[in-house]
Each structure stands twice: as C-alpha cells, then as structure tokens.
Amino acid sequence: MNDTSTPAALPRILLVEDDPTSRAFLAAAAAGTPARVDEADGVATALALSGTTRHDLWLVDANLPDGSGAALLQQLRASHAGVAAIAHTACTEPATTDALRAAGFDDVLVKPLPATAVQAAIRARIGSVAAAPTTRPVWDDAAAAAALNGNMTHVQTLRALFADDLPNTQARVQSAASRGDVAGMQAELHKLRASCGFVGAGRLGDAVAALQDATDDPGRIAAFESAAVETVATWKYRPVE
C-alpha cells in the first residue's frame, strides 16, 4: 500500500498556463486535491518538464504564447501514452470545447470557475488520496451574522478587510512551513482561525483547523492554500447584500 502521507505518494500534475494569475489559482486548486503540481508557462517549458518527470495528468491551456494546447497534447502523448488530459479555456463557444475534446482531451474546463470544480474534474480522472471536499459554504452568512449580532453591513466591511489581507497571511504561513517553523505556523493559523469565525469564512476555517492538527501534512497544506485562494476569488465577485 502506498504511504499517502508523504509528498512522493501524491499524484503529479503538469499545469500549463501562461497567465500568472490564472496559473496561481489553478495550481492552488490542483494542489488541494491533493497533488504535486509542476507549472509551465508555455509549450517549451511543458515539454522540458515532461521529459524529466512522469505525470498522472496534464492540465493544459487551449491557447499558449508558443503554440496551441491541442498541438502540445499530441507532442506529450507521442512520448507518454495513457496520461489523462484536461484542457482549460476562457472561450465559451461549444465549437471550441468540442474541438478540444476531438483533439484528445478527456475534459474541458471553461474559466472562470471555482476551485471545487477544478478539483472535481481532476479527481474524476486520477482519483483522490484525500476525502472529498467539504460541502460547507465558502462564505457562511448565518455564522457571520451570529458572530456580529446580525449586522451584515459590519460583516461585509470586515470581510473586505479580511479578503484583502488573506494573501499576506497565506504567504506568512507558507514561509513558516518552508522554514519548518511550526510555532510560527501555529501562531498565524490561530489568528486566522479566529478571523474566519468572525467573517464566516467557513471552508477556509475548516482547512485551517485541519492544518493546525498536522502542520507537516502536505495534503493539508495544499488544502489550506486552495481554500485561501478560493476565499479571495469568491469575495471579489460577491455582491454586497
């Protein structure tokens, strides 16, 4: 039986995306399945990575600066048959998604989309070594209202501040993790968990609590990073009530 508690036991994904923001979002979402993610910004980098590393899935942008996703897929499959492949595109035209499937992609994701949809598509192709994601909402209005005496205007103000600072908090947690600074991680996670309760960031709060219990678990670290990215992304497009 494989030891899924170690990074080597996790599935490995090649993510190809030239836009830095989209690449960061997709990488965090994919890592939260959990999985190890190798990032490439174009065809040349992707081919170089595939030449040295065996991947369980390719997550490929349909349009790249130095070629098309469909052409890249053909080159990848020439050397590595049988690897699952998912395309991602911002084009909503059925003709485009149909063409990508005809080119050999097993699935096509249309951006923008939530992290949970990315993870579901990945799990459908390569399975999961972790439990299915929680169904708790990203933003729990009832919990936030209860914490702040039903004042939703106050809730929304605090949520804006919370979402604005969350990337900084995430970076501090990641830095502490990379240094092996468990005390530093726990201090940041303790403060973040309390803040999640005040603003009703339910799904992130669950990920923080899980990471507090096992700060050296790569799957929980990846799940925390994915939840943080999803929390910020969904706030940006959430109308003020």
C-alpha positions, 0 to 999 in steps of 0.5 A, spaced: 500 500 500 502 506 498 504 511 504 499 517 502 502 521 507 508 523 504 509 528 498 512 522 493 505 518 494 501 524 491 499 524 484 503 529 479 500 534 475 503 538 469 499 545 469 500 549 463 498 556 463 501 562 461 497 567 465 500 568 472 494 569 475 490 564 472 496 559 473 496 561 481 489 559 482 489 553 478 495 550 481 492 552 488 486 548 486 490 542 483 494 542 489 488 541 494 486 535 491 491 533 493 497 533 488 504 535 486 503 540 481 509 542 476 507 549 472 509 551 465 508 557 462 508 555 455 509 549 450 517 549 451 517 549 458 511 543 458 515 539 454 522 540 458 518 538 464 515 532 461 521 529 459 524 529 466 518 527 470 512 522 469 505 525 470 498 522 472 495 528 468 496 534 464 492 540 465 493 544 459 491 551 456 487 551 449 491 557 447 499 558 449 504 564 447 508 558 443 503 554 440 496 551 441 494 546 447 491 541 442 498 541 438 502 540 445 497 534 447 499 530 441 507 532 442 506 529 450 502 523 448 507 521 442 512 520 448 507 518 454 501 514 452 495 513 457 496 520 461 489 523 462 488 530 459 484 536 461 484 542 457 482 549 460 479 555 456 476 562 457 472 561 450 465 559 451 463 557 444 461 549 444 465 549 437 471 550 441 470 545 447 468 540 442 474 541 438 478 540 444 475 534 446 476 531 438 483 533 439 484 528 445 482 531 451 478 527 456 475 534 459 474 541 458 474 546 463 471 553 461 474 559 466 472 562 470 470 557 475 471 555 482 476 551 485 471 545 487 470 544 480 477 544 478 478 539 483 472 535 481 474 534 474 481 532 476 479 527 481 474 524 476 480 522 472 486 520 477 482 519 483 483 522 490 488 520 496 484 525 500 476 525 502 472 529 498 471 536 499 467 539 504 460 541 502 460 547 507 459 554 504 465 558 502 462 564 505 457 562 511 452 568 512 448 565 518 455 564 522 457 571 520 451 574 522 451 570 529 458 572 530 456 580 529 449 580 532 446 580 525 449 586 522 451 584 515 453 591 513 459 590 519 460 583 516 461 585 509 466 591 511 470 586 515 470 581 510 473 586 505 478 587 510 479 580 511 479 578 503 484 583 502 489 581 507 488 573 506 494 573 501 499 576 506 497 571 511 497 565 506 504 567 504 506 568 512 504 561 513 507 558 507 514 561 509 513 558 516 512 551 513 518 552 508 522 554 514 519 548 518 517 553 523 511 550 526 510 555 532 510 560 527 505 556 523 501 555 529 501 562 531 498 565 524 493 559 523 490 561 530 489 568 528 486 566 522 482 561 525 479 566 529 478 571 523 474 566 519 469 565 525 468 572 525 467 573 517 464 566 516 469 564 512 467 557 513 471 552 508 477 556 509 476 555 517 475 548 516 482 547 512 485 551 517 483 547 523 485 541 519 492 544 518 493 546 525 492 538 527 498 536 522 502 542 520 507 537 516 501 534 512 502 536 505 495 534 503 493 539 508 497 544 506 495 544 499 488 544 502 489 550 506 492 554 500 486 552 495 481 554 500 485 561 501 485 562 494 478 560 493 476 565 499 479 571 495 476 569 488 469 568 491 469 575 495 471 579 489 465 577 485 460 577 491 455 582 491 454 586 497 447 584 500 
